[in-house]
Amino acid sequence: MRTITDEHLQAYQEGGCLQKLFDVIKEDPELSFEIRMNNKVMIYYHKDRILTISYCKGKPSIDILSEKYYKNATPPSVSFEDGDLIQTLRDKSQLRQYFRKAKRLVGSYKEGLEFEVQQNIALGNRSFNNRFVVVDMEWQLPQSDIKEEEKISKTRFDLVVVDMKRNERGENDVYLGELKVGMGATGGKSGIVAHIKKTNEFMKSPKACDVLRADVERIIRQKAALGLLEGDYAGLNLSATPRMMLILAYRGNKEKNALKVQEKNAKDEARKQNMVEPLVIWHKALITLKV
């Protein structure tokens, strides 16, 4: 389950040993704070994990950026080793310095346009007063405790989104979001078709749906307690079975027309699979200046 203990959660709040670290993460819109399994929090940048926070018996431990990002470069100089950890966690300038260096290393390792859009979508949908709330990114079903014959194909979902507007059954739909950005997302039919099939397999598994629903409930509760979700929370009645959301981001008519082909392929395959048609959301990634 994706959850952290009350003790771990309180460490990010007023007076906690992780409060300053949390403040630095919150003030940087390029960083994503995500609750993970085994009482861990992972901080992402450009879809890459740049910090992992564990908490056990009243003490935090930090794992920094993987060595693969700085094989041919200088690693971050800020130390999170046991002897230096407490002092580092008290020094916001040191923490900011670490993230600046880590982001530069990730940026030189690979480009991350899709994650930038994904991150901005998450940032723009953090309020219960909006139609949609992004609950999690890069969600994947844990299957270590599932019997071999009950396991399903592995797939990772870009975004987990909850609809604040209740459906005709009085439920809040949970969406498994797939993001496609620009021409890099239009390389043929097989990718989107495979994803539709895997999503349908997921939705047909009661166990998988139960795990997702429980995760969504826990993550909403804990992110709201940390102030990562805002607005008027009136309670949710989550649907038992999720739906699929397809988010198509484009920068001009050429990309939009190419993504329309992906939209058609997705809808055609959903019909073949007897799925509810994916909810398609178009996102114009261009910025128009206005006075």
Secondary structure, 3 states (H helix, E strand, C coil): CCCCCHHHHHHCCCCCCCHHHHHHHHHCCCCEEEEECCCEEEEEECCEEEEEEEEECCEEEEEECCHHHHCCCCCCCCCCCHHHHHHHHCCHHHHHHHHHHHHHHHHHHCCCHHHHHHHHHHHCCCECCCCEEEEEEEEECCCCCCCHHHCCCCCEEEEEEEECCCCCCCCECEEEEEEEECHHHCCCCHHHHHHHHHHHHHHCCHHHHHHHHHHHHHHHHHHHHCCCCECCCCCCCECCCCEEEEEEEECCHHHHHHHHHHHHHHHHHHHHCCCCCCEEEEEECCCCCCC
